[in-house]
């Protein structure tokens, strides 16, 4: 089944880097899981509010530069936060990034680097990141909806 971005998702890509937009547009046609864009560009005030409530960890977000997007998974008309759905979206984003030649980092596999160059599934990429953080005695920061340019 081929999915399409809604007009609301398309409007949320305004101001986002053209390469990243091309990856999102290609990924929606490849994905097994429907998704929408919840955030592209952010103002500093929006970012400050997210940091204040613990929903973000930095005031140096790539959203401020139009170099990041947050995607949300849908099952039918309903949003889902099931992590396996985001693995599937990340697989589509990795394939689209490879096709478009755009280096992308995924927020559930921070240490992997460019997911387009990862040899394996995005579930494996996330598990590699989680295992590394745990081996360091550190908690992993899983931001599965987040994708950014490298």
C-alpha positions as a printed NumPy array, in Angstrom:
array([[ 0.   ,  0.   ,  0.   ],
       [ 1.315,  3.406, -0.901],
       [ 0.685,  6.304,  1.463],
       [ 0.695, 10.062,  0.811],
       [ 1.422, 13.036,  3.031],
       [-1.583, 15.095,  4.054],
       [-1.771, 18.791,  3.238],
       [-1.143, 19.487,  6.94 ],
       [ 2.061, 17.41 ,  6.855],
       [ 3.184, 19.13 ,  3.662],
       [ 2.628, 22.543,  5.274],
       [ 4.775, 21.474,  8.231],
       [ 7.677, 20.903,  5.841],
       [ 7.774, 24.61 ,  4.892],
       [11.235, 26.006,  5.586],
       [12.795, 22.542,  5.933],
       [15.933, 21.774,  3.92 ],
       [15.015, 20.578,  0.402],
       [17.139, 17.424,  0.712],
       [15.368, 16.36 ,  3.883],
       [11.976, 17.134,  2.33 ],
       [12.887, 14.934, -0.652],
       [13.73 , 12.061,  1.72 ],
       [10.424, 12.41 ,  3.6  ],
       [ 8.501, 12.551,  0.311],
       [10.255,  9.437, -0.985],
       [ 9.888,  7.559,  2.318],
       [ 6.105,  8.013,  2.47 ],
       [ 5.876,  6.069, -0.794],
       [ 8.12 ,  3.264,  0.515],
       [ 6.894,  2.812,  4.076],
       [ 4.842, -0.074,  5.447],
       [ 3.529,  2.307,  8.14 ],
       [ 1.585,  5.47 ,  7.39 ],
       [ 3.114,  8.584,  8.906],
       [ 2.665, 12.316,  9.088],
       [ 4.922, 15.257,  9.839],
       [ 4.328, 16.735, 13.292],
       [ 7.156, 19.252, 13.209],
       [ 9.656, 20.732, 10.806],
       [10.803, 24.266, 11.612],
       [10.544, 25.518, 15.198],
       [10.929, 28.948, 16.688],
       [13.325, 29.465, 19.577],
       [10.338, 30.083, 21.865],
       [ 8.815, 26.733, 20.857],
       [12.145, 24.995, 21.48 ],
       [12.547, 26.666, 24.877],
       [ 9.071, 25.471, 25.876],
       [ 9.901, 21.903, 24.826],
       [13.13 , 21.946, 26.848],
       [11.311, 23.393, 29.87 ],
       [ 8.799, 20.548, 29.899],
       [11.465, 17.876, 29.235],
       [10.314, 17.017, 25.713],
       [13.663, 18.116, 24.254],
       [17.17 , 18.198, 25.661],
       [18.748, 21.063, 23.747],
       [18.334, 24.66 , 22.681],
       [20.591, 23.886, 19.706],
       [17.968, 21.787, 17.918],
       [18.313, 21.287, 14.185],
       [14.598, 22.118, 13.996],
       [15.602, 25.761, 14.462],
       [17.601, 25.578, 11.209],
       [15.094, 23.535,  9.169],
       [17.43 , 20.541,  9.334],
       [15.149, 18.137, 11.258],
       [11.654, 16.673, 11.154],
       [ 9.518, 14.753, 13.601],
       [ 7.247, 12.091, 12.141],
       [ 4.275, 10.371, 13.763],
       [ 3.03 ,  6.863, 12.955],
       [-0.61 ,  6.115, 12.181],
       [-2.578,  2.912, 12.459],
       [-5.704,  3.791, 10.545],
       [-6.737,  7.25 , 11.763],
       [-5.036,  6.82 , 15.152],
       [-1.577,  7.936, 16.25 ],
       [ 0.579,  5.207, 17.727],
       [ 3.774,  5.468, 19.749],
       [ 4.608,  1.747, 19.412],
       [ 8.359,  1.688, 18.882],
       [ 8.253, -1.061, 16.247],
       [ 6.21 ,  1.248, 14.003],
       [ 9.   ,  3.827, 14.145],
       [11.571,  1.141, 13.246],
       [ 9.541,  0.572, 10.072],
       [ 9.358,  4.306,  9.316],
       [13.116,  4.552,  9.914],
       [13.685,  1.681,  7.467],
       [11.8  ,  3.677,  4.826],
       [13.683,  6.874,  5.728],
       [17.014,  5.005,  5.451],
       [16.089,  3.594,  2.038],
       [14.911,  7.016,  0.831],
       [18.041,  8.714,  2.199],
       [20.203,  6.195,  0.354],
       [18.197,  6.694, -2.857],
       [18.444, 10.49 , -2.599],
       [22.057, 10.589, -1.39 ],
       [21.104, 12.577,  1.706],
       [22.827, 11.671,  4.997],
       [20.247, 11.268,  7.778],
       [20.586, 10.561, 11.5  ],
       [17.753,  8.888, 13.427],
       [16.843,  9.892, 16.974],
       [16.628,  6.293, 18.174],
       [20.115,  5.384, 16.924],
       [22.228,  8.447, 17.727],
       [25.602,  6.675, 17.558],
       [24.967,  4.998, 14.206],
       [25.624,  8.057, 12.068],
       [24.149,  8.08 ,  8.571],
       [21.322,  5.533,  8.55 ],
       [21.562,  5.336,  4.745],
       [24.929,  3.627,  5.214],
       [23.834,  1.235,  7.991],
       [24.004, -2.395,  6.898],
       [20.974, -3.858,  8.643],
       [17.562, -2.967,  9.951],
       [16.823,  0.175, 11.896],
       [15.747, -2.025, 14.81 ],
       [19.318, -3.364, 14.838],
       [20.681,  0.2  , 14.633],
       [18.58 ,  1.255, 17.625],
       [19.607, -1.814, 19.616],
       [23.269, -1.091, 18.878],
       [22.827,  2.417, 20.302],
       [20.903,  1.163, 23.353],
       [23.497, -1.538, 24.076],
       [26.337,  0.974, 23.816],
       [24.692,  3.443, 26.192],
       [23.9  ,  0.733, 28.714],
       [27.465, -0.593, 28.538],
       [28.57 ,  2.948, 29.431],
       [26.177,  3.014, 32.391],
       [24.147,  5.696, 30.632],
       [20.459,  5.826, 29.81 ],
       [19.674,  5.84 , 26.078],
       [17.693,  8.819, 24.769],
       [15.188,  7.338, 22.323],
       [13.57 ,  9.995, 20.119],
       [12.117,  7.639, 17.506],
       [ 9.992, 10.251, 15.672],
       [13.074, 12.467, 15.047],
       [15.157, 12.528, 11.847],
       [17.838, 15.099, 11.076],
       [20.406, 15.971,  8.448],
       [23.985, 15.115,  9.309]])
